[in-house]
Amino acid sequence: MKLSDPEFNRLRKLVDEHILDFIPNIDPKSKTLYESMKYSLTAGGKRIRPALILAAVELCHGDASQALAFACAAEYIQTYSLIHDDLPAMDDDDLRRGVPTNHKVYGEGIAVLAGDGLLSAAYEVMFKNMLMFLDDPDALNRRVRAAYALTKGTGVRGMIAGQVADLESENKECSAEMLDFIHDNKTAAFITACVLAGGYLGGADSAMMEDLRVYGNNLGLAFQVVDDILDVIGDVKEMGKSTGQDAEMGKNTYISIYGIERSKERARELLAKARGAMEKYYDEAEVFNFVLDYLESQIA
């Protein structure tokens, strides 16, 4: 199954159309920085995380266009993390989103700074958006909560913590508990943060926020399990990145601990839990359910 659904594509197109609009003005004397950031931002990508932010806003019957700054900020963070992940000091990849990785085009130094630039731009974009609502305490409060969710989910208590544990576990025995810690933080925390951010921006009540949290956490873990599986059985052209990297680098994955078939079972269990969290929303959860269907199709 291709990542194609009318509602998902509508939200992805909205992100793609505005992905460069929120980048802060960069002095022409530093134009290489902008070109490097732009290169990775416009190289493609599924845009799942920003689309989920917008979908969560719409689930609350909010206006997705009013959340675009946060959706694009999330994609800036995602792209920064990929640029840094691909560096020789990390995963040392040559291909990302079907094109040469950033450091292969611009060099390692510029790639590091492009990632730094995208991360700082994400915060600047969110803060600038908040400044527009200083006279609307409720709207401001929702934006502060959304920004906090994204910052926490991608920081030292989320994505970065998981990446450190992942790096330090290479070529070592890893318990199932440690593996779950790695992926709860490395992958699931960011995805959960996105759906929660959308819920805050849309004004979700506490019951819906809990449903979004359950959905995001289970989707995020399933996302990583499926990624581990595809690193073994996936097609380079379809994935747009190299395969076989996990085994080559001695990474601990669901495959290395549980094997292919048990990992597929685990992914389906997680996807079912995520689907259950969205069941009560029926057709309004189309985008959420489509993402689950897409992931399940990858391991069919």
SVG drawing of the C-alpha trace seen along z (x, -y; Angstrom):
<svg xmlns="http://www.w3.org/2000/svg" viewBox="-18 -41 51 57">
<polyline fill="none" stroke="black" stroke-width="0.4" points="0.0,0.0 1.3,-3.4 0.9,-6.2 -2.1,-7.5 -5.5,-8.5 -7.6,-11.6 -7.7,-13.1 -4.1,-12.2 -2.9,-13.6 -4.9,-16.8 -3.0,-17.4 0.3,-16.3 -0.2,-18.7 -1.0,-21.5 2.3,-20.9 4.3,-20.6 2.9,-23.9 4.0,-25.8 7.0,-23.9 9.4,-26.7 7.1,-29.6 8.0,-29.6 11.8,-29.3 13.3,-32.5 15.0,-34.9 18.7,-33.8 21.3,-36.4 22.5,-35.8 26.0,-35.6 25.0,-32.3 23.0,-31.1 24.7,-27.7 22.9,-27.1 19.5,-27.9 20.3,-25.7 21.3,-22.8 18.1,-23.1 16.0,-23.4 17.6,-20.5 16.6,-18.0 13.2,-19.6 12.1,-19.4 13.6,-16.0 10.2,-14.3 9.2,-12.4 5.9,-11.0 5.0,-14.0 3.2,-11.6 4.1,-13.6 2.8,-17.0 -0.2,-15.4 -1.1,-13.8 -0.9,-17.2 -3.4,-18.6 -5.6,-15.5 -5.8,-15.9 -6.8,-19.5 -9.6,-18.5 -10.7,-15.7 -11.5,-18.5 -13.3,-20.3 -10.6,-22.9 -9.1,-24.7 -6.0,-22.8 -4.6,-25.9 -4.3,-27.6 -2.0,-24.9 0.4,-25.0 3.2,-26.7 3.3,-23.8 3.0,-21.2 5.9,-22.6 7.9,-23.0 7.4,-19.3 8.7,-18.5 11.7,-20.8 12.5,-18.8 12.0,-15.5 14.3,-16.6 17.0,-17.8 16.9,-14.4 17.3,-12.6 20.2,-14.8 22.0,-14.1 21.1,-10.4 22.7,-10.0 26.1,-11.5 29.2,-9.2 29.3,-9.6 25.7,-8.2 24.3,-5.8 26.6,-6.8 24.0,-6.6 24.4,-7.6 20.8,-7.7 17.7,-9.4 14.3,-10.0 15.7,-8.6 18.5,-11.2 22.0,-11.5 22.1,-12.4 22.8,-16.0 26.4,-15.5 27.1,-13.7 26.1,-16.9 27.2,-19.7 29.8,-18.1 29.6,-17.0 30.1,-20.5 27.3,-22.1 25.0,-19.1 25.5,-19.5 24.7,-23.2 21.7,-22.6 20.3,-20.2 21.0,-22.8 19.3,-25.4 16.2,-23.4 15.8,-22.6 16.2,-26.2 13.9,-27.3 11.2,-25.0 11.3,-26.7 11.4,-30.2 8.4,-29.3 6.4,-28.1 7.3,-31.1 6.5,-33.6 3.1,-32.0 2.5,-32.3 3.3,-36.0 0.3,-36.5 -2.1,-35.3 -1.0,-37.4 -4.4,-38.9 -6.2,-35.5 -5.2,-33.6 -7.0,-30.4 -5.5,-30.2 -2.1,-31.1 -2.4,-28.4 -3.2,-25.8 -0.1,-26.8 2.2,-26.8 1.0,-23.2 1.5,-22.1 5.0,-23.5 5.9,-21.9 4.6,-18.5 6.8,-18.7 9.8,-20.0 9.6,-17.3 8.9,-14.5 11.9,-15.3 14.4,-16.3 16.4,-14.8 13.3,-13.1 12.3,-11.8 13.9,-11.3 17.4,-12.3 17.4,-10.1 16.3,-7.1 19.0,-7.9 21.7,-7.9 20.5,-4.6 20.4,-3.2 24.0,-4.3 25.4,-3.0 23.7,0.4 25.3,1.1 27.2,4.5 26.0,5.3 23.4,7.6 20.2,5.8 17.2,6.7 13.7,6.5 13.1,3.8 16.0,1.7 14.8,2.2 11.4,0.9 13.0,-2.1 15.0,-2.9 12.0,-2.9 9.5,-4.4 11.8,-7.4 13.6,-7.3 10.5,-7.0 7.2,-6.8 7.8,-9.9 7.9,-12.2 4.9,-10.7 2.9,-10.8 3.9,-14.5 2.6,-15.3 -0.9,-13.9 -1.0,-15.5 0.1,-18.8 -2.7,-18.7 -5.1,-17.8 -4.0,-20.8 -4.2,-23.2 -7.7,-21.9 -9.0,-22.2 -9.5,-18.5 -11.0,-17.5 -9.2,-15.2 -10.9,-12.1 -9.9,-12.8 -6.3,-13.7 -6.0,-10.3 -7.3,-8.6 -4.7,-10.5 -2.0,-9.6 -2.8,-5.9 -3.0,-6.1 0.3,-7.9 2.2,-5.7 1.1,-2.5 1.5,-3.9 5.0,-5.1 6.1,-1.8 4.6,0.0 6.3,-2.4 9.7,-1.4 8.9,2.3 7.9,2.0 11.0,0.0 13.1,2.7 11.4,5.3 11.8,3.3 15.5,2.8 15.7,6.6 13.1,7.3 12.4,3.9 13.1,2.5 15.7,-0.3 13.8,-2.0 10.5,-2.0 12.0,-3.0 14.3,-5.7 17.1,-4.7 19.6,-1.9 18.6,1.4 20.6,3.9 22.2,1.0 21.0,2.2 22.8,5.6 25.9,4.0 26.1,1.6 25.3,4.1 22.1,2.4 19.6,4.0 16.3,4.3 13.0,6.2 14.3,8.5 17.6,9.3 15.7,10.1 12.4,11.6 12.9,12.6 10.8,11.6 7.5,13.4 7.2,12.4 8.1,8.8 5.3,8.8 2.9,10.1 4.1,7.4 3.5,4.7 0.0,6.0 -0.8,6.0 0.3,2.4 -1.6,1.3 -4.7,2.9 -4.4,1.0 -3.9,-2.2 -7.0,-1.4 -9.0,-0.7 -8.3,-4.2 -9.8,-5.8 -12.8,-3.4 -15.3,-5.7 -14.5,-8.5 -15.6,-6.5 -15.1,-8.3 -13.6,-11.4 -10.5,-9.3 -9.9,-8.5 -6.4,-9.8 -5.4,-8.1 -6.8,-4.8 -5.2,-5.2 -1.7,-5.5 -2.4,-2.3 -3.5,-0.6 -0.4,-1.8 2.0,-0.4 0.2,2.9 0.4,3.2 4.2,2.9 4.5,6.2 1.6,8.1"/>
</svg>
